[in-house]
Amino acid sequence: MFRSLISRIILFNVLLLSLGVGIFTLFHLYREQAHLIGTTRNHANMLLGTIEKSIFNSMRLGNTAEVQAILETVGHGHRITGVRIFSPDGIIMTSANPSEIGRRADPRDYSLFAENITEGVFQADNGGRVLALVRPIVSDERCFRCHGNGRKVIGVLNMDFSLAEMYIQLRETSQLFVVSTFIILGFLAVGISVVMIRFLRRPLEKITQCMSQVEDGDLTVRMQPVQNDEIGQLMDGFNAMVGNLSRAQGELERYHYQQMERADRLASVGEMAAGLAHEIKNPLAGISGAISVLSDDYPEGDQRREIMLQIQSQIGRLDKTVNDLLYFGKPGQPEFAFADINDLLKQTLLFVAQHPESRDINRIDELTRDLPAVWIDLKQLQQVVLNIALNAVQAMTEGGMLTVVTDQVQRDSGTWVRIRISDTGPGIKPEVLAKIFTPFFTTKNQGTGLGLPICRQLMEHNGGSLEVESEVGKGAQFTLLLPVQDGAPGRCA
């Protein structure tokens, strides 16, 4: 039950309401109690004042019998449990109950007079509570004839007023407040539950059900908002999200279908290219041999010999293109071995330095020592480095700087040896950068568009990756990543 958000909200609201209504009820109970006590006190004081006025003239004339009659008459009044006059030393002189005359006043009543307190609440002998009032009777000029000259306390008027009726009324009021509080809380709890279930729980269950259908692949699910509130806005957002997913799925399916068609065409072209390459390669070899023999029949400096040499050069270019087609259509299986990347780069860059276009190119080698050996095909990786380095050299037509850096990096999948080959050429435009690994795409007049696709393919065969970054006007950087195998031999210098 308490795992449900709605149940927790309902319970939390009911608890808050209970706390709030409980505090409000207690406040009113204390206020009602204070009001009843105040009303009772005022009533008792008013009654005591009336008694005092009634007996004043009789006491002034020394008519004690009349005073006794007044007290007995008043003493049988409603809610009065006792009324009496006792002397300053605590002896009862007159009382509504004649049996009390001559006795000592109740110590609690006398203590009020002794402590100069006019009222107090005590527990009566019968278990009820009474309000005790004392009013000192002070002599004046009219009393000097009987009590001597000077103002002094000649007696204490004492009345005990029962609070039983007040507490009964207070208890009934408290019970009424408590019962009404529980009824209000019950109505509020039911109302909150109905609102939460009707306007929150059911819509959320509907949303959850529709999300499950979407998770199962049904993107035709739609919800109809009933109210234009937050839940309705959530349903509208859900409908918009599912609509976008449906359109995206359709676009992905169309794109996937186009890619499949393109891949199928490329596969067919690759098979055809491989077949054509085999058919072309042998005649080219024969033509190349024949041209070589014919060129030997002409002396040095003969124009016809120069033509033969140019024909043989173009045949070599065609043979390279055929070899690229053969490799791209059906690459050979790699032959793995542990290799020192720094040594491999030194050997490969030595070939690059011999290239005629490298004359105006400066080179910086930053080869990190103690790199771990990597498990690769030496010839394939050398082909990749050579191709990328020559591309960099050819891009710097007016000279520049070729930088080769090796280091070791940590990725989530383990340890890698990284090779970065960068140039200071014109860079690669963004629209060209997105296509440089596409087969047969080239910006060179005599290129086949297979060099970089083959390089990426070779890196993948060796378990690595090939990435490129470029900024127009600042050059390009190719990054080769090769994984370090567990159990590789010691570090390579």
KANORBEL-V295546 format. One record per backbone hydrogen bond with DSSP energy under -0.5 kcal/mol. NH is the residue of the N-H (numbers start at 0). CO is the residue of the C=O. Records with the same first field share a line. If there is no record, write none. Layout:
NH->CO ; CO
//
This chain:
3->0
7->3
8->4
9->5
10->6
11->7
12->8
13->9
14->10
15->11
16->12
17->13
18->14
19->15
20->16
21->17
22->18
23->19
24->20
25->21
26->22
27->23
28->24
29->25
30->26
31->27
32->28
33->29
34->30
35->31
36->32
37->33
38->34
39->35
40->36
41->37
42->38
43->39
44->40
45->41
46->42
47->43
48->44
49->45
50->46
51->47
52->48
53->49
54->50
55->51
56->52
58->54
59->55
60->56
61->58
62->57
63->61
66->62
67->63
68->64
69->65
70->66
71->67
72->68
73->69
74->70
75->71 ; 72
76->73
79->76
80->78 ; 159
81->159
83->157
84->93
85->155
86->90
89->86
91->102
92->84
93->84
95->82
97->95
99->96
100->97
101->91
102->99
104->89
109->105
110->106
111->107
112->108
113->109
114->110
115->112
116->111
119->131
121->129
123->121 ; 127
126->123
129->121
130->160
131->119 ; 129
132->158
133->117
134->156
136->154
137->135
138->151
142->139
143->139 ; 140
145->142
146->142
147->143
153->136 ; 151
154->136
155->85
156->134
157->83 ; 155
158->132
159->81
160->130 ; 158
161->78
162->128
166->162
167->163
168->164
169->165
170->166
171->167
172->168
173->169
174->170
175->171
176->172
177->173
178->174
179->175
180->176
181->177
182->178
183->179
184->180
185->181
186->182
187->183
188->184
189->185
190->186
191->187
192->188
193->189
194->190
195->191
196->192
197->193
198->194
199->195
200->195
201->196
203->199
204->200
205->201
206->202
207->203
208->204
209->205
210->206
211->207
212->208
213->209
214->210
215->211
216->213
217->212
218->216
220->217
224->222
228->226
232->228
233->229
234->230
235->231
236->232
237->233
238->234
239->235
240->236
241->237
242->238
243->239
244->240
245->241
246->242
247->243
248->244
249->245
250->246
251->247
252->248
253->249
254->250
255->251
256->252
257->253
258->254
259->255
260->256
261->257
262->258
263->259
264->260
265->261
266->262
267->263
268->264
269->265
270->266
271->267
272->268
273->269
274->270
275->271
276->272
277->273
278->274
279->275
280->276
281->277
282->278
283->279
284->280
285->281
286->282
287->283
288->284
289->285
290->286
291->287
292->288
293->289
294->290
295->291
296->292 ; 293
297->294
301->298
305->301
306->302
307->303
308->304
309->305
310->306
311->307
312->308
313->309
314->310
315->311
316->312
317->313
318->314
319->315
320->316
321->317
322->318
323->319
324->320
325->321
326->322
327->323
328->324
329->325
335->333
336->375
338->373
340->338
343->339
344->340
345->341
346->342
347->343
348->344
349->345
350->346 ; 347
351->347
352->348
353->349 ; 350
354->351
357->354
358->355
360->357
361->359 ; 399
363->401
365->363 ; 403
367->365 ; 405
370->491
372->488 ; 489
373->338
374->482
375->336 ; 373
377->375
380->376
381->377
382->378
383->379
384->380
385->381
386->382
387->383
388->384
389->385
390->386
391->387
392->388
393->389
394->390
395->391 ; 392
396->394
398->395
399->359
401->361
402->400 ; 421
403->363
404->419
405->365
406->417
408->415
410->413
413->410
415->408
416->481
417->406 ; 415
418->479
419->404
420->477
421->402 ; 419
422->475
425->394
431->428
432->428
433->429
434->431
435->431 ; 432
437->434
439->448
440->437 ; 448
441->439
446->443
453->449
454->450
455->451
456->452
457->453
458->454
459->455
460->456
461->457
462->459
463->458
464->480
466->478
468->476
470->474
472->425
473->470
474->470
476->468
477->420
478->466
479->418
480->464
481->416
483->414
484->482
487->484
491->370
//
